[in-house]
């Protein structure tokens, strides 16, 4: 019975996977052909950024790139708990959470009519869409285009939030899970357009290690022994293997650009995840509290 159920599941997913594989490249190819440009405005009623008032320079600009659960302009993985915790602790920051890391054209997935229908009838396709986008962003054929498109999207959103190119205010890109693939690829475009110091913080980062992060001031890798998904990324992508000494990831590691911070025993998702408000540590803090405290300590340092 189990084998029959598995076969039926695979038969049902097969056409969806094929369709997603074909459609995943559509946006980046449309961007490359110049037929469409990334959206340059936030949704009506949504401020360009939250936190520090626009009439005074913030200590830093923080851009949050969510994991594959991202489908709205607003933060959706945890109802915005992580961003809210950061804002409560650090009013001196200006925080942007509306960037669409899985859309080179900056389209929110849930705002597209076809995906609204699919969400009601085939909800799994929403998950598969963003997964496929990660692999498109990692594919050497499309990676430069994807990096330029999303890096440009982030730069545009920062300008709308008040960032002045060359002002010297630090930009920190905090990414969760697959958002790390996009964050590491956006560095060159951000530096070129905004002439700004860029730091990266990856939380359970799932990425292939192929992007050049030599232009970043530093990359802080927040991980845990209980995070199987993050660990999977270090296994499946050869550029993350220590044997591939000439990969961009290993060059950055040898140059001292990467620092690892342990958040054991957190898991990638679930009741004991990095952003769980229920799971408790021996010191009484929640996993969410520790993650927010760690991120802010790194930014302020």
C-alpha positions, -999 to 999 in steps of 0.1 A, spaced: 0 0 0 29 24 8 45 18 -26 12 24 -43 7 57 -24 42 68 -32 37 60 -69 5 80 -70 22 109 -53 51 109 -78 26 107 -107 8 136 -94 39 157 -87 56 148 -120 36 172 -143 39 200 -116 76 196 -114 80 196 -152 58 228 -154 78 245 -127 111 236 -143 100 252 -175 84 283 -160 111 290 -134 133 306 -161 106 328 -175 112 359 -153 150 359 -156 148 355 -194 122 382 -196 145 405 -176 174 396 -199 155 403 -230 145 437 -217 108 430 -222 101 437 -185 117 457 -158 117 450 -121 89 467 -102 102 498 -84 75 506 -59 62 491 -27 25 481 -24 0 509 -16 -1 517 21 32 499 28 62 522 38 95 518 20 111 509 53 103 506 90 123 517 120 144 548 122 126 580 111 134 591 75 144 626 86 175 613 104 203 589 92 199 554 106 228 535 121 224 509 93 200 497 67 189 461 72 174 442 43 156 409 52 154 382 25 130 355 37 131 318 29 111 299 4 78 305 22 80 341 10 50 350 -13 38 384 -1 56 417 1 52 415 39 72 390 59 53 357 59 75 329 72 68 336 108 42 364 106 71 389 107 81 380 142 119 382 135 117 416 119 94 428 146 118 416 173 147 434 156 127 466 153 117 465 190 153 461 200 170 484 176 149 515 167 181 530 152 179 507 122 159 511 90 145 477 80 132 466 46 113 433 44 94 437 11 121 425 -13 110 395 -34 141 373 -35 124 347 -57 113 371 -84 138 389 -106 109 412 -116 99 419 -80 64 403 -84 49 390 -52 38 354 -59 5 357 -40 -6 388 -60 -6 369 -94 -41 357 -104 -28 323 -116 -10 317 -83 -41 327 -63 -60 299 -81 -31 275 -75 -29 284 -39 -65 273 -34 -62 241 -55 -25 230 -56 -9 247 -27 23 227 -31 31 245 -63 38 277 -44 65 259 -24 79 244 -56 80 277 -74 104 293 -49 125 261 -46 129 262 -84 139 298 -83 167 290 -59 181 265 -84 177 290 -112 196 316 -91 223 289 -85 226 278 -122 258 291 -138 238 299 -170 214 323 -153 232 333 -121 247 365 -134 214 377 -147 195 367 -116 221 384 -93 219 416 -113 181 417 -114 176 410 -76 206 431 -66 191 460 -86 157 454 -70 173 457 -35 192 488 -45 160 504 -58 142 496 -26 170 511 -5 169 543 -25 131 545 -19 139 541 18 162 571 17 196 556 10 219 580 -7 247 564 -28 281 570 -14 268 581 20 288 554 38 259 541 59 263 503 62 239 480 45 233 446 61 215 418 42 200 393 66 188 361 47 169 331 59 174 296 42 173 299 4 175 337 7 212 332 12 216 323 -25 202 356 -35 219 376 -8 254 364 -17 246 371 -54 234 407 -47 267 420 -33 284 432 -65 253 450 -78 247 468 -44 283 479 -42 282 491 -79 249 510 -76 251 524 -41 289 524 -34 281 512 1 297 488 27 277 455 26 277 429 52 259 395 50 242 375 78 229 341 67 205 322 90 203 286 81 217 296 47 210 273 18 233 283 -11 258 269 -36 288 289 -26 295 300 -62 288 337 -58 318 360 -53 314 377 -19 349 393 -20 332 427 -22 313 422 11 328 435 43 320 401 61 296 372 61 283 359 94 270 323 91 244 315 118 239 278 119 231 249 142 239 212 145 202 206 144 197 223 111 196 195 85 185 217 56 215 240 60 238 211 63 223 195 32 235 226 12 270 220 23 268 185 10 250 188 -23 270 218 -37 306 210 -46 316 247 -43 310 244 -5 333 214 -2 367 221 13 383 201 -15 372 228 -40 398 252 -28 394 276 -57 356 281 -53 345 316 -43 332 303 -10 365 287 0 385 317 -11 364 339 11 368 315 40 406 315 37 406 353 35 388 354 68 356 368 54 334 342 70 326 337 106 305 309 120 281 314 149 265 284 165 228 286 175 225 250 188 201 232 192 178 252 169 163 235 138 156 250 104 118 249 107 93 237 132 87 241 169 124 244 177 134 266 148 157 297 149 126 319 151 105 299 175 90 320 202 80 289 222 113 269 224 134 279 254 171 280 262 187 273 296 190 310 302 152 315 297 153 332 264 134 319 234 151 308 202 137 340 186 151 362 213 186 346 209 185 350 171 174 386 173 201 394 200 228 377 179 219 395 147 218 429 165 251 422 182 267 415 149 253 446 133 263 469 161 298 454 163 
